[in-house]
Amino acid sequence: MTIALIADVGGTNVRFALVGADGVPRDPCNLRNDDYPGLGEAAEDYLARLGPGERPTVGALAIASPITGDRITMTNRAWSFSVSALRRRLGLARLEVVNDFTAIALGVPRLAAGDLVQVGGGGPAPETPVAVIGPGTGLGVSGLVPLRGRWMALATEGGHVTMAAFDEREAAILARLRRRMDHVSAERVVSGMGLTNLYAALAEIEGRDAEPLEPEDVTGRAAAGACPLCTEAVETFCAMLGTVAGNLALTLGARGGVYIAGGILPRLGDAFLRSGFRRRFESKGRMSPYVAAIPTWLVQAEVPAFLGLAALLEDEEPGIALERT
């Protein structure tokens, strides 16, 4: 039986697992990127932790980075590597590398009902595109397009689109951020760094000194009701995610639904469900009835990219496409 090494490589953590013929990930392990000089060292450490036994002969990686050739340079982590060199280093006969949200998109058809919480909208329209988006260290974007009996997954960098303001308050926030960076993308406000950017911009607007908070500090203080600026930062974060997700739904014609993944939203819990996300998602003027019918789902599977990587290795045709069932 072929054993595969799979990994979801984010800007903060890398999650490894093995997968066999049954397609079920096993022996998962979460490692902090700060503990390793590169991905090769992290992968070797994971394999060493497994001890003696059958070793993986193939592999698939989901990387938070554009995939444009053999050399991969991560966007939010100072890691760079050659795919072919890493394959040889790990002793693998085959190594597939895809964008992390492309992998999540490939895993969408394998999500169980218990992995999802619907946040508004109706039912999915059959034979229509699906959108995938999610904030973590960065902001990932992908989608699935039905094509001749298969799902074709999109490899995009949609998290870096220019962020637009919905109202005057958001315009003031973005104006402050433009003073500090040359391009205020969606990722600059809808991500881990986005939470701290929003908090700092709001503090500046209110004439207050911003504390050096981490993203978890912002969400923690907001949850405890201990800081009005943190509370507004989290609410603005959710609303801006609604703006970007609604834009994505319109761009792809994603009447099959929008799946929201990433590591931040599960930590917000019911605060996300109560937020202005869905109201903003539907605030599209003349197109509001169109997007109001589109369902949005919060993905609660622990590592949805693992499902997509397993599916990628099982598929007989190369590339980022899967048979539709």
C-alpha positions in Angstrom: 0.0 0.0 0.0 1.3 3.4 -0.9 1.7 5.7 2.1 1.6 9.5 1.3 3.0 12.4 3.3 0.7 15.4 3.3 1.2 18.8 4.8 -0.7 22.1 5.2 2.0 24.8 5.3 0.8 28.1 6.7 2.6 31.2 7.7 2.6 30.3 11.4 2.3 26.5 11.6 2.8 23.5 9.4 0.5 20.5 9.9 1.7 17.1 8.8 -0.1 13.7 8.4 0.1 10.4 6.6 -2.6 9.0 4.4 -3.0 5.6 3.0 -5.3 3.9 0.4 -8.4 4.7 2.5 -7.8 8.4 2.1 -8.1 9.0 5.8 -5.3 11.2 7.3 -3.5 9.7 10.3 -0.6 10.5 12.6 -1.3 14.2 12.5 1.3 16.6 14.0 1.2 20.4 14.2 4.7 22.1 14.3 5.5 25.8 14.7 7.4 27.3 11.8 9.5 29.4 14.1 11.2 26.3 15.4 12.7 25.4 12.0 14.9 27.2 9.4 12.9 25.7 6.5 10.2 23.3 5.4 12.7 20.5 4.8 13.9 20.5 8.4 10.3 20.5 9.7 9.3 17.6 7.4 12.4 15.6 8.4 11.5 16.2 12.1 8.0 14.9 11.6 9.1 11.8 9.8 11.7 11.1 12.6 8.9 11.4 15.2 7.0 8.6 13.5 9.7 6.1 14.4 10.3 2.9 12.4 7.7 1.6 10.0 6.5 2.0 6.5 7.7 5.3 5.0 5.8 7.6 2.6 6.8 7.2 -1.0 4.7 10.1 -2.4 3.6 13.4 -1.0 1.4 16.5 -1.4 1.8 19.9 0.1 -0.6 22.8 0.5 1.4 26.0 0.6 0.3 29.5 1.6 2.1 31.0 -1.5 1.7 31.4 -5.2 2.8 28.2 -7.1 4.5 29.4 -10.3 7.3 26.9 -10.8 9.8 24.7 -9.1 11.0 27.4 -6.7 8.5 28.3 -4.0 8.9 31.4 -1.9 6.2 31.8 0.8 4.3 35.1 1.2 4.1 35.3 4.9 7.1 33.2 6.0 10.8 33.5 5.1 10.9 30.0 3.7 12.0 29.2 0.2 12.6 25.8 -1.4 12.9 23.9 -4.6 10.1 21.3 -5.1 12.3 18.9 -6.9 15.1 19.2 -4.3 12.6 18.7 -1.5 11.2 15.6 -3.2 14.7 14.1 -3.4 15.6 15.1 0.1 12.5 13.3 1.5 13.0 10.3 -0.7 9.6 10.7 -2.5 8.9 9.4 -6.0 6.2 12.1 -6.5 5.5 15.4 -4.8 2.5 17.5 -5.6 2.5 21.2 -4.5 -0.6 23.4 -4.6 -1.8 26.6 -3.0 -3.2 26.0 0.4 -6.7 27.3 -0.6 -6.6 25.3 -3.8 -6.2 22.2 -1.5 -9.1 23.4 0.6 -11.3 23.8 -2.5 -10.4 20.3 -3.6 -11.5 19.1 -0.2 -14.9 20.8 -0.3 -16.7 17.8 -1.9 -15.5 15.6 0.9 -16.7 17.7 3.7 -19.3 16.1 5.9 -22.5 17.8 7.1 -21.0 18.0 10.6 -18.0 19.9 9.3 -20.2 22.9 8.2 -22.3 25.6 9.8 -24.6 27.5 7.5 -24.6 31.3 7.9 -27.5 32.6 5.9 -28.7 32.1 2.3 -30.7 29.3 0.7 -29.6 26.0 -0.9 -26.8 25.6 -3.4 -27.7 25.8 -7.1 -26.5 22.6 -8.9 -23.9 22.8 -11.6 -22.6 26.2 -10.6 -19.3 27.4 -9.2 -18.3 27.3 -5.6 -16.2 29.9 -3.8 -13.7 29.3 -1.0 -12.2 32.0 1.2 -10.6 32.2 4.6 -8.5 34.4 6.9 -5.6 33.0 8.8 -2.0 34.4 8.8 -3.0 35.6 5.4 -6.2 35.6 3.4 -6.8 32.6 1.1 -9.1 32.5 -1.9 -10.0 29.7 -4.3 -13.0 28.2 -6.0 -14.4 25.1 -7.8 -15.7 25.3 -11.3 -17.8 22.5 -12.9 -16.2 21.4 -16.1 -17.2 18.3 -18.2 -18.1 16.1 -15.2 -15.2 17.3 -13.1 -14.5 20.0 -10.5 -11.7 22.3 -11.6 -10.0 24.0 -8.6 -8.8 27.6 -9.1 -5.3 28.6 -8.1 -5.7 32.3 -7.2 -4.1 35.1 -5.1 -7.5 36.8 -4.6 -6.6 37.7 -1.0 -4.4 40.5 -2.4 -7.1 42.4 -4.3 -7.4 46.0 -3.3 -9.7 46.5 -0.3 -12.6 48.9 -0.8 -14.4 50.8 1.9 -18.1 50.2 2.5 -18.7 53.4 4.5 -17.0 56.5 5.9 -15.6 54.7 8.9 -13.9 52.1 6.8 -12.7 54.8 4.4 -11.0 56.5 7.5 -9.4 53.2 8.5 -8.1 52.5 5.0 -6.7 56.0 4.8 -4.7 55.5 7.9 -3.4 52.2 6.6 -2.4 53.7 3.3 0.0 56.0 5.1 1.9 52.9 6.4 1.8 50.6 3.3 1.9 51.1 -0.4 -1.1 48.8 -1.1 -3.9 48.0 1.3 -5.1 44.6 0.1 -8.0 42.6 1.5 -5.3 40.5 3.3 -4.1 43.6 5.2 -7.4 43.8 7.0 -9.0 40.4 6.8 -6.3 38.1 8.4 -4.3 37.8 11.6 -2.2 40.8 10.7 -5.5 42.5 9.7 -6.9 42.3 13.2 -3.8 44.2 14.6 -3.9 46.7 11.6 -7.5 47.4 12.2 -7.0 47.9 16.0 -4.0 50.3 15.4 -5.9 52.3 12.8 -9.0 52.7 15.0 -6.7 53.8 17.9 -5.2 56.4 15.7 -8.7 57.6 14.6 -9.7 57.9 18.2 -6.5 59.7 19.2 -5.4 56.9 21.5 -2.0 55.1 21.7 -2.2 51.6 20.3 -0.8 48.8 22.5 1.5 46.2 20.8 -1.2 43.6 20.6 -1.0 40.2 18.9 -4.1 39.0 16.9 -5.1 36.7 19.7 -5.0 39.6 22.1 -7.4 41.6 19.9 -9.9 38.7 19.7 -9.5 37.8 23.4 -10.1 41.3 24.6 -13.1 41.6 22.3 -14.6 38.4 23.6 -14.1 39.6 27.2 -15.6 43.0 26.5 -12.4 44.5 27.9 -11.6 46.9 25.0 -14.0 48.8 22.8 -11.4 49.3 20.1 -10.7 45.5 20.0 -14.4 44.9 19.8 -14.8 47.3 16.9 -11.7 45.8 15.2 -13.2 42.3 15.3 -16.6 43.5 14.1 -15.0 45.5 11.3 -12.9 42.4 10.4 -16.1 40.3 10.1 -17.9 42.9 8.0 -14.9 43.4 5.7 -14.8 39.6 5.2 -18.4 39.9 4.2 -17.5 42.5 1.6 -14.7 40.4 0.1 -16.7 37.2 0.2 -19.7 38.9 -1.5 -17.4 40.3 -4.2 -16.0 36.8 -4.7 -19.4 35.3 -5.0 -20.4 37.9 -7.7 -17.1 37.4 -9.6 -17.3 33.6 -9.8 -21.1 33.4 -10.0 -20.7 31.1 -7.0 -24.4 30.1 -6.7 -23.1 26.8 -5.4 -22.2 28.5 -2.2 -19.3 30.1 -0.4 -17.2 28.1 2.0 -15.3 30.1 4.7 -12.3 28.4 6.2 -9.1 29.6 7.9 -7.9 29.5 11.5 -9.4 32.7 12.9 -13.1 32.3 12.6 -13.5 29.1 14.7 -11.8 31.1 17.6 -14.5 33.8 17.3 -17.3 31.3 17.9 -20.7 32.7 18.1 -19.3 36.3 17.8 -18.9 35.6 14.1 -22.4 34.2 13.7 -23.8 37.4 15.4 -21.5 39.7 13.4 -22.3 41.8 10.4 -20.7 39.4 8.0 -23.8 38.1 6.3 -25.5 41.6 6.2 -22.4 42.9 4.4 -22.2 39.9 2.2 -25.7 40.7 0.9 -25.2 44.5 0.6 -24.6 44.6 -3.1 -27.2 47.1 -4.2 -29.2 45.9 -7.3 -27.5 42.5 -7.0 -28.5 42.0 -3.3 -31.3 39.5 -4.2 -28.8 37.5 -6.2 -26.3 37.1 -3.4 -29.0 36.8 -0.7 -29.9 33.4 -2.2 -26.3 32.2 -2.0 -25.5 30.0 1.0 -22.4 30.7 3.1 -20.9 27.9 5.3 -18.3 28.1 8.0 -15.9 25.2 7.6 -15.2 23.6 11.0 -13.2 20.6 9.8 -9.8 20.7 11.7 -7.6 20.7 8.6 -9.7 20.8 5.5 -6.7 21.0 3.2 -5.8 17.4 4.2 -9.0 16.2 2.5 -8.1 18.0 -0.7 -4.5 16.7 -0.7 -5.7 13.2 -0.2 -8.1 13.6 -3.1 -5.4 15.1 -5.3 -3.1 12.1 -4.8 -6.0 9.7 -5.5 -7.1 11.3 -8.7 -5.8 9.5 -11.8 -5.6 12.7 -14.0 -2.8 15.1 -13.1 -3.7 18.7 -12.2 -6.1 20.3 -9.8 -9.3 18.7 -10.9 -11.5 16.0 -9.4 -14.3 13.7 -10.6 -17.7 15.1 -9.5 -19.9 12.7 -7.6 
